[in-house]
């Protein structure tokens, strides 16, 4: 998405669009980003896997009913905080549903990026094509995503192309660098394993952590 200081975010036909326009403020006025990381609510995959340790084969799993309750509670907590200037969301359905549950009724711009998608290790981490996501979530823009945007590789016996550790860790560091170049007050909705590798912190579902990319 590039340097957020050089971007104006506008709504067109109820979609979040990103367009380059205008000039950036003097560098002396630019502040480093204030970043709130938010893990998605419980998914249907989580609800079963956490009890059985067996992959239930829920590809791109949505939120469970309990996950939606977690999002409702998290929204109440967020109401007591200053609102973000921008929400950055993973394209996996559980993250999108969490994002819309937390910020969908506001005027805060939402952008979707696969930079911080979850490490592909189970069925729930296999995504859906941008065209399918656009049909399911017409209020958001997905046309900038490549297809497919999730990891591609040799599938295991489940049919899941597990992302190698070295590729995943490189992606985590690339995200850290990218976020370090951003500015403003940002909320990033993503995933437990990715955020754990990024911060060293274990995130519960709908857990929130203030994060500094340089830490």
C-alpha positions in Angstrom: 0.0 0.0 0.0 3.1 2.3 0.3 3.6 5.3 2.5 0.3 6.1 4.2 1.2 9.7 4.6 1.0 10.1 0.8 -2.4 8.5 0.6 -5.9 9.9 0.8 -8.6 7.3 1.6 -12.1 7.9 0.2 -15.3 5.9 0.0 -16.7 5.2 -3.5 -20.0 3.3 -3.8 -19.6 2.0 -0.2 -16.2 0.5 -1.0 -12.9 1.5 0.6 -10.6 2.8 -2.0 -7.0 4.0 -1.8 -6.0 6.8 -4.1 -2.8 8.9 -4.3 -3.7 12.6 -4.1 -2.3 15.8 -2.8 0.9 16.4 -0.9 2.2 15.1 2.3 2.8 17.4 5.3 6.3 18.7 6.2 8.4 15.9 7.6 8.7 17.6 10.9 5.0 17.1 11.6 5.0 13.4 10.7 4.6 11.1 13.7 5.5 7.4 13.8 2.6 5.0 13.8 0.6 4.1 16.9 -0.3 0.5 16.2 -2.9 -1.7 17.9 -2.8 -5.4 17.0 -6.1 -7.3 17.3 -6.5 -11.0 16.9 -9.7 -12.3 15.2 -12.5 -13.8 17.3 -12.9 -17.6 17.7 -13.4 -19.3 14.4 -15.4 -22.5 13.7 -12.0 -24.2 13.2 -10.7 -22.9 16.7 -13.9 -24.1 18.4 -13.2 -27.7 17.3 -9.4 -27.9 17.1 -8.9 -26.4 20.6 -11.0 -29.4 22.0 -9.8 -32.2 19.7 -6.4 -31.1 18.3 -7.8 -32.5 15.0 -8.2 -30.3 11.9 -11.9 -30.3 11.1 -11.2 -29.3 7.5 -12.9 -25.9 7.7 -11.3 -24.1 4.8 -11.2 -20.3 5.4 -13.2 -20.8 8.6 -15.7 -18.1 9.6 -16.3 -16.9 13.1 -18.2 -19.2 15.4 -21.2 -17.9 17.4 -18.8 -17.6 20.4 -16.4 -15.7 18.2 -19.1 -13.2 17.3 -19.8 -12.6 21.0 -16.1 -12.0 21.6 -16.2 -9.4 18.8 -19.2 -7.7 20.5 -17.2 -7.4 23.8 -14.1 -6.2 22.0 -16.1 -3.5 20.3 -17.2 -2.2 23.6 -13.5 -2.0 24.8 -12.5 -0.2 21.6 -15.2 2.4 22.2 -13.2 3.6 25.1 -10.0 4.1 23.0 -9.2 6.8 20.4 -10.4 5.6 17.0 -7.8 4.5 14.5 -7.2 6.5 11.3 -7.0 3.3 9.3 -7.8 -0.4 9.8 -5.6 -3.0 8.1 -7.2 -6.4 7.7 -6.1 -9.9 6.7 -8.1 -11.4 3.8 -9.0 -14.5 5.7 -12.7 -14.6 6.5 -12.4 -14.8 10.3 -10.3 -11.6 10.2 -12.7 -9.8 7.8 -15.7 -10.7 9.9 -13.9 -9.5 13.1 -12.9 -6.2 11.4 -16.4 -5.5 10.2 -17.8 -6.4 13.6 -15.4 -4.0 15.3 -15.3 -1.1 12.7 -17.9 -1.8 10.0 -20.4 0.7 11.3 -17.9 3.5 11.5 -16.5 5.8 8.8 -12.9 4.5 9.5 -11.3 3.3 6.2 -10.5 -0.4 6.0 -7.8 -1.8 3.7 -7.2 -5.5 3.1 -3.7 -6.9 2.7 -2.3 -10.4 2.7 1.0 -9.3 4.2 0.0 -10.5 7.6 -2.1 -13.5 6.7 -1.8 -16.4 9.0 0.9 -19.0 8.5 -0.7 -21.7 6.3 -0.6 -24.7 8.6 -4.2 -26.0 8.6 -7.4 -25.9 6.5 -8.6 -22.7 8.0 -5.6 -20.8 6.6 -6.4 -21.6 3.0 -8.0 -18.5 1.6 -10.6 -17.8 -1.1 -10.1 -15.9 -4.4 -10.6 -12.2 -4.4 -13.6 -12.5 -6.6 -15.3 -14.7 -4.1 -14.4 -12.4 -1.2 -15.7 -9.4 -3.1 -19.1 -11.2 -3.5 -19.2 -12.1 0.2 -18.0 -8.7 1.4 -19.1 -6.1 -1.2 -18.3 -3.2 1.2 -14.5 -3.9 0.9 -12.1 -3.9 -2.0 -10.1 -7.0 -3.0 -9.1 -6.4 -6.6 -5.6 -5.5 -5.6 -4.9 -9.0 -4.2 -3.1 -11.5 -6.3 -5.0 -14.8 -7.0 -4.2 -16.9 -5.1 -2.8 -14.7 -2.3 -2.2 -17.5 0.2 0.9 -19.8 0.2 1.1 -22.3 -2.7 3.1 -25.5 -2.4 2.9 -29.3 -2.3 -0.2 -30.3 -0.4 0.0 -32.7 2.5 -2.3 -35.7 3.0 -5.1 -33.3 4.1 -4.7 -31.3 0.9 -3.1 -28.4 2.8 0.0 -26.7 1.4 1.8 -26.0 4.6 3.9 -22.9 4.5 7.6 -23.6 5.3 9.0 -22.0 8.5 11.7 -20.0 6.7 9.2 -18.5 4.2 6.8 -17.6 7.1 9.6 -15.9 9.2 10.8 -13.9 6.2 7.2 -12.7 5.7 6.9 -11.7 9.4 10.1 -9.6 9.1 8.9 -8.0 5.8 5.7 -7.0 7.6 7.6 -5.5 10.5 9.6 -3.4 8.1 6.5 -2.3 6.2 4.7 -1.3 9.3 7.7 0.6 10.5 7.3 2.9 7.5 3.7 3.7 8.3 2.3 6.7 10.1 -0.9 7.6 12.1 -3.1 5.6 14.4 -3.5 2.1 13.0 -5.5 -1.0 14.0 -4.3 -4.3 12.5 -6.7 -7.2 12.6 -4.9 -10.5 12.1 -3.9 -13.9 13.5 -2.4 -15.6 16.6 0.6 -17.4 15.1 1.6 -14.4 13.0 1.3 -12.0 15.8 3.1 -14.3 18.3 6.1 -14.5 15.9 5.9 -10.7 15.4 5.7 -9.7 19.1 6.5 -12.8 21.3 3.1 -12.3 22.9 0.4 -15.0 22.9 -2.9 -13.5 21.7 -6.2 -14.9 22.9 -9.1 -14.5 20.5 -9.9 -10.8 20.2 -6.8 -10.1 22.2 -5.3 -6.6 21.7 -1.8 -5.4 22.1 -0.2 -2.0 21.5 2.9 -2.6 19.3 6.0 -0.8 18.2 7.7 -2.2 15.1 11.1 -1.2 16.4 10.6 -3.2 19.6 
